[in-house]
């Protein structure tokens, strides 16, 4: 993924035998992924700066992230673990505070939808020096409940539009 020049460079390197293993940083990131993970993603500063520069609102004011490693599984529950490396401990704390604020907003909305409290409870955020660790686990039952709520809300909206 990326702009056409990056993709073309990757493909050119691949045809010459150069690739992921030639980047010590990328290999290090990949080695930190939990074996057996169903999905994973890694990103360095160049990719992350492009992504965050396109994001508006409060997220645009977050400190820069040097790298992110995320991975997860889908069974027996949907779980995700991510570690972001910031420039320093102060930046990591600021990022963690924003993530905790997001979780708190979900909790505040739980009066309208009980599922949101369960999602908020499933998210944990911790810092370790310049790193932010985020974990979330959501049961398949909660996903089904969210799906039913969304279908019911859509049906109510359609009924209102008809009348």
C-alpha positions as a Markdown table, in Angstrom:
| # | Residue | x | y | z |
|---|---|---|---|---|
| 1 | Unk | 0.0 | 0.0 | 0.0 |
| 2 | Unk | 1.2 | 3.5 | -0.6 |
| 3 | Unk | 1.7 | 5.9 | -3.5 |
| 4 | Unk | 2.5 | 4.6 | -6.9 |
| 5 | Unk | 6.2 | 5.5 | -6.7 |
| 6 | Unk | 6.5 | 3.4 | -3.4 |
| 7 | Unk | 4.7 | 0.5 | -4.9 |
| 8 | Unk | 6.8 | 0.6 | -8.1 |
| 9 | Unk | 10.0 | 0.7 | -6.0 |
| 10 | Unk | 8.8 | -2.2 | -4.0 |
| 11 | Unk | 8.0 | -4.2 | -7.2 |
| 12 | Unk | 11.4 | -3.3 | -8.7 |
| 13 | Unk | 13.2 | -4.3 | -5.6 |
| 14 | Unk | 11.3 | -7.6 | -5.4 |
| 15 | Unk | 12.3 | -8.5 | -9.0 |
| 16 | Unk | 16.0 | -8.0 | -8.1 |
| 17 | Unk | 15.7 | -10.1 | -5.0 |
| 18 | Unk | 15.8 | -7.2 | -2.6 |
| 19 | Unk | 12.8 | -6.9 | -0.3 |
| 20 | Unk | 11.5 | -6.8 | 3.3 |
| 21 | Unk | 14.5 | -8.7 | 4.7 |
| 22 | Unk | 16.8 | -5.9 | 3.5 |
| 23 | Unk | 15.3 | -3.5 | 6.0 |
| 24 | Unk | 16.6 | -4.2 | 9.6 |
| 25 | Unk | 13.9 | -1.9 | 11.0 |
| 26 | Unk | 11.1 | -3.7 | 9.2 |
| 27 | Unk | 12.4 | -7.1 | 10.1 |
| 28 | Unk | 12.6 | -6.0 | 13.8 |
| 29 | Unk | 9.0 | -4.8 | 13.6 |
| 30 | Unk | 7.8 | -8.1 | 12.0 |
| 31 | Unk | 9.6 | -10.1 | 14.6 |
| 32 | Unk | 7.6 | -8.4 | 17.4 |
| 33 | Unk | 4.3 | -9.7 | 16.0 |
| 34 | Unk | 2.8 | -12.5 | 18.0 |
| 35 | Unk | 3.1 | -15.9 | 16.2 |
| 36 | Unk | -0.2 | -17.2 | 14.9 |
| 37 | Unk | -1.8 | -13.7 | 14.5 |
| 38 | Unk | -4.6 | -13.7 | 12.0 |
| 39 | Unk | -3.9 | -10.1 | 10.9 |
| 40 | Unk | -1.0 | -7.7 | 11.3 |
| 41 | Unk | 0.3 | -4.3 | 10.1 |
| 42 | Unk | 3.5 | -2.4 | 10.6 |
| 43 | Unk | 4.3 | 1.1 | 9.7 |
| 44 | Unk | 7.2 | 3.5 | 9.9 |
| 45 | Unk | 7.4 | 7.2 | 10.2 |
| 46 | Unk | 7.2 | 8.0 | 6.4 |
| 47 | Unk | 3.9 | 6.1 | 6.0 |
| 48 | Unk | 2.5 | 7.4 | 9.3 |
| 49 | Unk | 3.3 | 11.0 | 8.6 |
| 50 | Unk | 1.4 | 10.8 | 5.3 |
| 51 | Unk | -1.6 | 9.2 | 7.0 |
| 52 | Unk | -1.8 | 11.7 | 9.9 |
| 53 | Unk | -1.2 | 14.7 | 7.6 |
| 54 | Unk | -4.5 | 13.9 | 5.9 |
| 55 | Unk | -6.4 | 13.6 | 9.1 |
| 56 | Unk | -8.2 | 16.7 | 10.4 |
| 57 | Unk | -9.6 | 17.6 | 13.7 |
| 58 | Unk | -8.0 | 16.7 | 17.1 |
| 59 | Unk | -6.1 | 13.8 | 15.6 |
| 60 | Unk | -4.0 | 16.3 | 13.5 |
| 61 | Unk | -2.6 | 17.7 | 16.8 |
| 62 | Unk | -1.3 | 14.4 | 18.1 |
| 63 | Unk | 2.5 | 14.0 | 18.4 |
| 64 | Unk | 4.2 | 12.2 | 15.5 |
| 65 | Unk | 4.6 | 8.4 | 15.8 |
| 66 | Unk | 7.9 | 6.9 | 14.7 |
| 67 | Unk | 6.4 | 3.4 | 14.1 |
| 68 | Unk | 3.4 | 1.2 | 14.8 |
| 69 | Unk | 3.2 | -2.6 | 15.1 |
| 70 | Unk | -0.4 | -4.0 | 15.3 |
| 71 | Unk | -1.6 | -7.6 | 15.2 |
| 72 | Unk | -4.6 | -9.6 | 16.3 |
| 73 | Unk | -6.8 | -12.6 | 16.1 |
| 74 | Unk | -10.4 | -13.4 | 15.3 |
| 75 | Unk | -11.0 | -16.5 | 17.3 |
| 76 | Unk | -12.1 | -17.2 | 20.1 |
| 77 | Unk | -12.6 | -13.4 | 20.4 |
| 78 | Unk | -11.6 | -10.5 | 18.2 |
| 79 | Unk | -8.5 | -9.2 | 19.8 |
| 80 | Unk | -6.0 | -6.5 | 18.7 |
| 81 | Unk | -2.7 | -5.4 | 20.2 |
| 82 | Unk | -0.8 | -2.3 | 19.0 |
| 83 | Unk | 2.3 | -0.6 | 20.1 |
| 84 | Unk | 3.2 | 2.9 | 18.8 |
| 85 | Unk | 6.6 | 4.4 | 19.4 |
| 86 | Unk | 6.5 | 8.1 | 19.9 |
| 87 | Unk | 9.4 | 10.6 | 19.9 |
| 88 | Unk | 9.7 | 10.6 | 23.7 |
| 89 | Unk | 7.8 | 9.7 | 26.9 |
| 90 | Unk | 5.9 | 13.0 | 27.0 |
| 91 | Unk | 4.6 | 12.4 | 23.5 |
| 92 | Unk | 3.6 | 8.8 | 24.3 |
| 93 | Unk | 1.7 | 10.1 | 27.3 |
| 94 | Unk | -0.2 | 12.6 | 25.2 |
| 95 | Unk | -1.2 | 9.9 | 22.7 |
| 96 | Unk | -2.2 | 7.6 | 25.5 |
| 97 | Unk | -4.3 | 10.3 | 27.0 |
| 98 | Unk | -6.2 | 10.9 | 23.8 |
| 99 | Unk | -6.9 | 7.1 | 23.5 |
| 100 | Unk | -8.1 | 7.0 | 27.1 |
| 101 | Unk | -10.3 | 10.0 | 26.3 |
| 102 | Unk | -11.8 | 8.1 | 23.4 |
| 103 | Unk | -12.6 | 5.2 | 25.7 |
| 104 | Unk | -14.1 | 7.6 | 28.2 |
| 105 | Unk | -16.4 | 9.1 | 25.5 |
| 106 | Unk | -17.6 | 5.6 | 24.7 |
| 107 | Unk | -18.4 | 5.0 | 28.4 |
| 108 | Unk | -20.4 | 8.3 | 28.5 |
| 109 | Unk | -22.5 | 7.1 | 25.6 |
| 110 | Unk | -23.3 | 3.9 | 27.3 |
| 111 | Unk | -26.6 | 5.3 | 28.5 |
| 112 | Unk | -27.8 | 5.3 | 24.9 |
| 113 | Unk | -26.2 | 2.0 | 23.9 |
| 114 | Unk | -25.0 | -0.5 | 26.6 |
| 115 | Unk | -22.7 | -2.1 | 24.0 |
| 116 | Unk | -20.5 | 1.0 | 24.1 |
| 117 | Unk | -19.6 | 0.5 | 27.7 |
| 118 | Unk | -18.5 | -3.0 | 26.9 |
| 119 | Unk | -16.3 | -1.7 | 24.1 |
| 120 | Unk | -14.8 | 0.9 | 26.4 |
| 121 | Unk | -14.1 | -1.7 | 29.1 |
| 122 | Unk | -12.4 | -3.9 | 26.5 |
| 123 | Unk | -9.8 | -1.2 | 25.7 |
| 124 | Unk | -6.6 | -0.9 | 27.8 |
| 125 | Unk | -4.0 | 1.7 | 27.2 |
| 126 | Unk | -0.6 | 1.9 | 28.9 |
| 127 | Unk | 2.7 | 3.7 | 28.3 |
| 128 | Unk | 6.2 | 2.4 | 28.7 |
| 129 | Unk | 8.9 | 5.2 | 28.1 |
| 130 | Unk | 8.3 | 6.3 | 24.5 |
| 131 | Unk | 5.8 | 3.5 | 23.7 |
| 132 | Unk | 2.0 | 3.4 | 23.9 |
| 133 | Unk | 0.5 | -0.1 | 24.2 |
| 134 | Unk | -3.1 | -0.6 | 23.3 |
| 135 | Unk | -5.1 | -3.8 | 23.7 |
| 136 | Unk | -8.7 | -4.5 | 22.9 |
| 137 | Unk | -10.8 | -7.7 | 23.0 |
| 138 | Unk | -14.3 | -7.9 | 21.8 |
| 139 | Unk | -16.5 | -11.0 | 22.0 |
| 140 | Unk | -18.4 | -12.3 | 19.1 |
| 141 | Unk | -21.6 | -11.9 | 21.2 |
| 142 | Unk | -20.9 | -8.1 | 21.5 |
| 143 | Unk | -20.4 | -7.9 | 17.7 |
| 144 | Unk | -23.7 | -9.6 | 17.1 |
| 145 | Unk | -25.4 | -7.2 | 19.6 |
| 146 | Unk | -23.9 | -4.2 | 17.8 |
| 147 | Unk | -25.1 | -5.7 | 14.5 |
| 148 | Unk | -28.7 | -6.1 | 15.8 |
| 149 | Unk | -28.7 | -2.6 | 17.2 |
| 150 | Unk | -27.5 | -1.2 | 13.9 |
| 151 | Unk | -30.2 | -3.1 | 12.0 |
| 152 | Unk | -32.9 | -1.9 | 14.4 |
| 153 | Unk | -31.7 | 1.7 | 14.2 |
| 154 | Unk | -31.7 | 1.5 | 10.4 |
| 155 | Unk | -35.3 | 0.0 | 10.4 |
| 156 | Unk | -36.5 | 2.8 | 12.7 |
| 157 | Unk | -34.9 | 5.4 | 10.5 |
| 158 | Unk | -36.5 | 3.9 | 7.4 |
| 159 | Unk | -39.9 | 3.8 | 9.1 |
| 160 | Unk | -39.6 | 7.5 | 10.0 |
| 161 | Unk | -38.7 | 8.4 | 6.4 |
| 162 | Unk | -41.7 | 6.4 | 5.1 |
| 163 | Unk | -44.2 | 8.3 | 7.3 |
